[in-house]
Amino acid sequence: MNRNQVVRSFRDLATGVLDQNLPVITLFSGGLDSTYLLYRLRRFGHRDIHAISVDVGGDETPEEKQRIADRLGIELHIVDARETFAREFVLPAIAAQAVYLNTHPISSSLSRPLMARIAVEMAQGMGASAVLHTANQSQNTLRRLNGAIDLLGFPGRYGSPYELDPVDRAQKIEELKHAGLDEMADRIVSGDSNLWCREFESGILEDPEDHATPEHLYRWSLAGNSAPEGLMDIRFHEGIPVAVNGTHLPLTGLIRDMNLRVGAFGIGRYSGLEHLTGGEKVLEIREMPAACLLLRTYRHLETAILDAETIREKMHMEQLWVREAVEGRWFGSLRAACQSFIDNCSARITGSVQWRMTAGSAQTTAIVADHPLYLRDREAWEKDNVAEISWGSDKPMQGHTAR
């Protein structure tokens, strides 16, 4: 990474490191930090500002984002990337059993490289001088976006002005209020959402030693949405989840459907600590019902189909894969090498798992693989195996004559 290319503070922007005659690209979520960055760029005199909102199935509506852009006089570009996100990022994560240190499935590590790629492609098409985002030092997104943009070879400047120049939350809210955006005062946590995960951090969830999560933050697994007990059958074909209870769905629709179905049983909530670049840990709360059951289903089918040694090696590869994704090296060669091994295994994963769903629990009732290694009748297998061994012991040894 060329540190001379990296924007790290609002002072960098104020001192004119960006050419004001060229467009500036910013990644825009509609949240407090990304809105405040647009506001500051306007104050610094930039006129050709493009806010890129990559739709990966998050909570914010296009109408909310458009209102902010219109109020600040910014050109907003909304890119529907839900299908690409599901196919190119979530699907590999399912096959890789992408769980961070056995605590929670990874999520923003999957969306950030896609956002970076789209922003870089648009910046190059527009001849933009910079790609900016709003991650700070206490957010892992900082190294993931910077790492992805760097590996993609963007020749301009990139980075976050919050890295070395944090702005107090109250100050951002007050300044935006004066700019006519007083709704920002309602944000009590930092949120990140996509079709795979809803994640909360900071604000009232700052302290790992005291982090009772308000129930109203959840959407997929609300306590009042309890469903009656029943069976849920999930089918995979060549590593791809294709059907729930016999109904075939496209990947995005299947994930969306399972988030509500599985979440109705109170399944799929996670809390965990993730490390920052210097080794410090920060708390993150997640809601991921579909991920919870899809990952478990895939692992059951793997154990039914792949031999034990292949599974052992794959489990080692999985944590390498997760490490590269988490550290912002999605476009690096090591993750690609791991992906080749994982894809080879994934092509063989065809079958279904049936789950008995009860409040807070999912238990298997059937594991059915198209080409299984499992036994369905141990006693019959033992008899056949003993007979084969006995028959084999009566054979003459090679090179000797039976007497």
N, C-alpha and C positions, 0 to 999 in steps of 0.2 A: 504494500500500500504506500503510495506517494503522499506523505503527510502534507506536502505543499499544496495538494489538491483539496484537502479536507477543510470544509467550513466547520468551525468548532464553537463560535460565539456570535452573539449579536454585534459585538465590536468588529468582527470580520466583515459583516454586512455593512456596518456604518462607515467603515473606512474605504469602501469602494472596491473590494476585491472582485466584485461581480460587475461585468460590463452591462450598464443600464440600457444599452442599445440592443441587447440581445434578450430573448425570452428567458424566463426563469420558471422551472418546473418545481412544484411542491407536491408531496404526497399529502392528501387531505382526507381525514376521517370524519370530519364534522365535529370533533371534540374540541376541548378547550385549548390544548397546545397547538393543534394545527390551525385553528381559527386565529389564534394570537399571532402566529408566524405570518399569516397573510396580512394581518393588520399592520405588523411592523414593517413588512416589505413595502407596503403602501407608504408608510411614513418615511421610509428611506428614499422614496422617489421612484421606485420601480413601477413601470406602467404595463409592461407586457408580462403579466403573471398568469400562469396556468396551473390551476389546482386539479390534480389528478386523483379521482376517487375510484379505487379498484373494488368493484363489487364482488366479494367472495361469500356473500350470503349473510352479511352482518345485520345489526339491529337498526342502524341509522337509515332513515328514509331519504330518497332522492330529493323530496320536497324540502326537508330540513336543511340539507346541504346547499340546495339552490338558493334558499333564502339568505343564508350566510354569504354566499358568493355574490349575490345581487347587492346585498347591503354594503359590501366592501368594494364592489366594482371589479370583481375577479372573474375571469373566464373559467368555468367549471367543465371538466370532462369526466363523465361517468362511464367507466369501462366494465361491461358485464363479463366477468371472468369466472363465474361460478362453475361452468362445465370444465374449463381448463384447470381450475383449482382442484376439483374433485378427481379428474382423470390423471393429471400429471404430478400432483402433490399428495393428496389424501390417499389415493390408491396405493402408491409406493409405500406410504407410511403404514398402511394396514399390513401389507406383505412383510414389512420390516419389523412388525410388532414394536412400533416406535413409541416406547414408554420411557420417560426420563427416570433413570435410577430406580425403577420399579415403584414409582410413586404416582405419576400421572401421564397420560398420553400427551405428546407434544402437539402444539397447535400453531402459535405464532411463528415458530420455526419453519412451518410449511407455507404460510401466506407471505412472509416477508420476501423470499426470493422471487416470487411471482410479481409482487408489487414493484420490486426493484427492476425486474426485466421489462415490465410494461412502461415504467417511467423512463428508463434508459432508451427504449425504442422510440418513445414519443419525443424525448429530448433530442435525440439524433435526427429525427425527422424534421423537427422545428429549428434545428441549429441553436438549441438553448445553451446558455453558458453554464448552467448549474442544475443539479437535481438535489433538492433539499427535503429533509424530513424533520421530525420533531422529537426523536428519542433522546433521552438524557442518560447520565452515567449510571443511574439506578435501574435502567431498563435494558434487558438483554437485546431488545430490538436494535440498539445502537450498533453492536458488532454484526448483527445479522444483515441489516440493510447496508451498512458500509462495506461489509465483506462481500456481499452479493454484487453491489455496484462496482467494486474494485475488480472482482473476478470477471465481470462482464466487459471490462476494458473501457469504461466510459472516459473520454479524454478531458471532460470539463471538471468543474469543481462539484463537490458533493459533500453531504454531511448534515449535521444538526447544529444550529446555533445554541441549542440548550446544553450541549456537551460540557462546555466550560463557562457557560453564562446562564445558570438557572434563574428563572424568574418566579418570584413568590406567587402562589396560587391566588391569593387575595388581590395582588396587583393586576394579574391578568384579568380577573373577573371585573375589577373596577374600571380598567381601561376599556374593555370591550363593552361594558355597560354604557359608557359615555359614547361609544360608537354605535349604539342602538342594538346591541346584542346582549341584553340582560338575562336571557335564558341560560347563559353559561353558569350562573350562580347556583343552579340546581344540581350540578355534578358533584356527588359526594364521594365517588371513587373514580379511578381510571379504568375504563373498560376496553376490551378488545373482543370482537365477535366475528365469527364466520360460520359457515354451515356445519363445521366440524366441532366448534367449541365456542362457549361464551366464557370469558375470563375477566376477573376483577382483581384489582390491586390498588395499593396506595390509598390516600384519603383515610377513611375510617378503618381500612384494612391494613394499615401500615405496620402494626405491631404483631409479630408472630405469637407473642405471649398473651395477647388479648385480641381476638379477631372473630367474634361472633358475627356471622354474615347475615344481614337482614334478609328475611324470606322474600321480600318484594323484588330483590335483584334477580332472582331466578325466574325463568320463563318456561323451560321445558319440563322441569321436575318439581313444580309447585306442590306443596303438601296437600292442597285441596283437590288435586287432580287424580286421586287414587283410582285405579282401574280394577275391575273384578279379576280374580285369578283366572288364568287360562294358559294356553299353549301358544308358543311363537316359534315358527319354523323359518330358519334363515338358510338360503341356498347360495353357494358360490359356484361359479363356473370358470375354470382356469384362473383362479386367483381373484376373480371379480365377484363381489356380491351382486346377485341379479334378481332375487325374489324374496319376498316375505309372505309367509302363509300361502304360497302358491301363486301370488300375484307378482308378475314381473314388472320391474320399475327401472327407469334410468338411474344412474348412480346418485345424482343430486336429489332426485325425488325419493329414493330409498333412504338416504341419510336423513332427509327432512322428516320423512314418515316415522323412522325409527327413533328420532329424537323425542317425538311426542309419545309414541307407543311405549318405549322403554322408560322414558322419564315419568310417565304416569304411575310407575311402580316405585318411584323414589330412588331409582338407580342412576348412577352416573355423575355423582358429585365428588370432586377431588379437592384436596388442599395439599400444598407442598411447597418446599423451599427450592429455589433455583439459584445457582451461583452466578455472580457477576464476574467480569473479567479479572478482577483482583482477588477473587476467592470468597468475597463476602456473599451472604445469602439474603434473598428477599422472598417474601411471602406472595403466593399467587393462589387464587381460588378459581376452580373451573367447574363448568357444567357440561358434561359430554356423554349423554346417555347412549347415543348411537355408537360412538367410539367404543364405549365400554363393552357392549355385547358383540360388535363386529370383530373386535380384536380377540375376544375370548372364543368366538366361533371359529375364526381362522386358525387359532392355535390348536383347537381340538381336531380340526380337519388335517392340519399338518402332522400331528402325532398319529393320526390314522393312516396316513399315506406315505410319509417320508421315513426312511430308516433312521435309527437312533443316532448314528454317527453324523449323518447329514444335519439332523436337527441340532446336535451339539455344536457343530461348526457354525451353523446359521445363527444360533443364539449369541455366539461371540461376534459375528459380523453385525448383528443387530445393534449392539452398543457402539460399535465403530460408526455405523450409519447414523445413529442418533447423535453421537458426539459431533460429527461433521455438520449435521443440520443445525444443531444448537449453537455451534460456534460460528455460524455464518459462512460455512464453506459448502453450501448446497451445490454450487457450480464447480466444485473442486474435483480433482481426479480420484481421490480416495473414496468419496461417496459414490462416484460413478462406478468404481470397481466393485464396491460392496453391492451396489444395485444390480450388477450383472449376475452375481451369484444368487441374490435373492430372487431376481426375476426367473432364473432357471428353475428354482424350487417352486415358485408361484404358479408356473404354467401347469403343474401337476395337481393343483388343489381344486378338485371338483367334488362336490358333495353337499350335504346339509346337516345342520344340527337343530334339533328340536329342544326348546326350553320350556320348563314349567315356570311361569311367572307368578310370583306372589309379592306382597308388599315388601320392598327392600331386598328381594332375593330373586335369583334366576338359577335354576338347576337343570342340568341336561336330562332328557328322557330318551333321546335317540341321537346317535352319531352315525351317519350313513355316508360312506365314501364310495365313489364309483370304482376305484381301484385300491381297496384297502389292504393293509398288512395285518389287521386285527383278526382274532379268532372269534367265532360266534358260538362254537361248541367245544369247550376245552377237553371234555372227556373223550369225544370222538377223535379230536386231534391227537390226544395222548395215545389212544389205541392204535390209530393209523401210524403214528410216529414210532411206537414200540414195534409194531409189525414190520415196518420198513427197516428198522435197525436190526431186528432179529433175522429178517430175510437176508439182509446184507452180510450178517456175520456168518451165514452158511455158505457164502460164496467162496470159492478158492481164491487165495491171495495171488496177485499177479506174479507170474514167474514160477509158481509152484503147482504141483499136481495133487489134487485131492486123493486121499487114500481111504 
